[in-house]
Amino acid sequence: MTTTLYTRPRAARLAAARIIRERLVAAKTVALVRSLRALNGFWMTDLLDKGEFVTVTTALTNLGADADTIRRYGSWAGKKIKAAYEDAYEGREPVQVWKYLKGEFRQVYAYRSTEPVINDGLAAYPRTAHLVAA
């Protein structure tokens, strides 16, 4: 069995490195939030933060879907929700917002949290129909 002993200088360097990493992550998070506010606009970002507008991922999370379900079926569920929205609103597309996904900024659709088309679209997709059945 190997035991590692840290000397005071090495322990201090490791602690300093950890603090620097934490500060870099915090700075990147602040920059990311500022970028999203600039891309979406302050009013849309506030609506998303308050929960008045939701994306498909947020809607699935609110309905109790686990991360694996969201990862596997979120895109297809989103297509069904978009189709339901276009049917309900005579071909108009939903609002698009910017989100930071998989290491880059992407545009995704956002819906009012009270929109009935979210449940209609999820019910139309067999993999997510169980989330809205009741």
C-alpha positions in Angstrom: 0.0 0.0 0.0 1.3 3.4 -1.0 0.8 6.3 1.4 1.3 9.9 0.1 2.6 12.4 2.6 2.1 16.0 1.7 4.6 18.5 2.9 3.4 21.9 3.9 4.5 23.7 0.7 2.9 21.0 -1.5 -0.3 21.1 0.5 -0.4 24.9 0.2 0.2 24.7 -3.6 -2.6 22.2 -3.9 -5.0 24.3 -1.9 -4.1 27.4 -3.9 -4.6 25.5 -7.2 -8.1 24.3 -5.9 -9.0 27.9 -5.1 -7.9 29.2 -8.4 -9.9 26.5 -10.2 -13.0 27.4 -8.2 -12.6 31.0 -9.1 -12.1 30.3 -12.8 -15.3 28.2 -12.8 -17.2 31.0 -11.0 -15.8 33.6 -13.5 -16.8 31.4 -16.5 -20.3 31.0 -15.0 -20.7 34.7 -14.6 -19.5 35.2 -18.2 -21.9 32.6 -19.4 -24.9 34.2 -17.7 -23.9 37.6 -19.1 -23.6 36.1 -22.6 -27.1 34.5 -22.4 -28.6 37.7 -21.1 -27.0 39.5 -24.1 -28.3 37.0 -26.6 -31.8 36.5 -25.2 -32.4 40.0 -24.0 -33.0 40.9 -20.4 -36.7 40.5 -20.5 -36.7 37.0 -22.0 -33.9 35.8 -19.6 -36.0 37.1 -16.7 -39.1 35.2 -18.0 -37.1 32.0 -18.3 -35.6 32.5 -14.8 -39.1 33.1 -13.3 -40.5 30.0 -15.1 -43.0 31.9 -17.2 -41.4 30.5 -20.3 -40.0 26.9 -20.4 -38.0 24.9 -22.8 -38.6 21.2 -23.5 -35.9 20.2 -21.0 -37.5 22.3 -18.3 -41.0 21.1 -19.1 -39.8 17.4 -18.9 -38.0 18.1 -15.7 -41.0 19.7 -14.1 -43.1 16.6 -15.1 -40.6 14.4 -13.3 -38.6 12.9 -16.2 -35.2 11.6 -15.3 -32.0 12.8 -17.0 -31.7 9.7 -19.1 -35.3 10.2 -20.5 -34.6 13.8 -21.2 -31.3 13.0 -23.0 -32.8 10.2 -25.1 -36.2 11.5 -25.9 -36.1 15.3 -25.4 -35.4 16.2 -29.0 -38.2 14.0 -30.4 -40.6 15.3 -27.7 -39.6 18.8 -28.7 -40.5 18.1 -32.3 -43.9 16.9 -31.3 -44.5 19.9 -29.0 -43.5 22.2 -31.9 -45.9 20.5 -34.3 -48.7 20.8 -31.7 -47.8 24.5 -31.3 -47.9 25.1 -35.1 -51.2 23.3 -35.4 -52.7 25.4 -32.6 -51.4 28.7 -33.8 -51.9 28.4 -37.5 -48.4 27.7 -38.6 -46.5 30.2 -36.4 -43.3 29.0 -34.9 -42.7 29.3 -31.1 -40.2 31.7 -29.6 -36.6 30.8 -29.9 -34.1 31.4 -27.1 -30.4 30.8 -26.7 -29.2 28.1 -24.3 -25.7 26.8 -23.5 -25.9 23.1 -24.3 -23.1 20.5 -24.8 -20.4 23.2 -24.7 -21.9 25.6 -27.2 -24.7 28.1 -27.6 -27.8 26.8 -29.4 -31.2 28.1 -30.2 -34.1 26.2 -28.7 -37.8 26.8 -28.6 -39.5 28.2 -25.5 -43.2 28.0 -24.6 -45.3 29.7 -22.0 -45.4 27.4 -19.0 -49.2 27.4 -19.1 -49.4 26.4 -22.8 -51.6 23.3 -23.3 -49.6 22.4 -26.4 -46.8 21.2 -24.2 -49.0 18.4 -22.8 -50.5 17.8 -26.2 -47.1 17.3 -27.8 -45.8 15.1 -25.0 -49.0 13.0 -25.1 -48.5 12.6 -28.9 -45.1 11.0 -28.4 -45.3 7.5 -27.0 -42.0 7.7 -25.0 -43.2 10.7 -23.0 -47.0 10.1 -23.0 -46.7 8.5 -19.5 -45.5 11.8 -18.0 -48.8 13.6 -18.9 -51.2 10.7 -18.5 -53.5 11.2 -15.5 
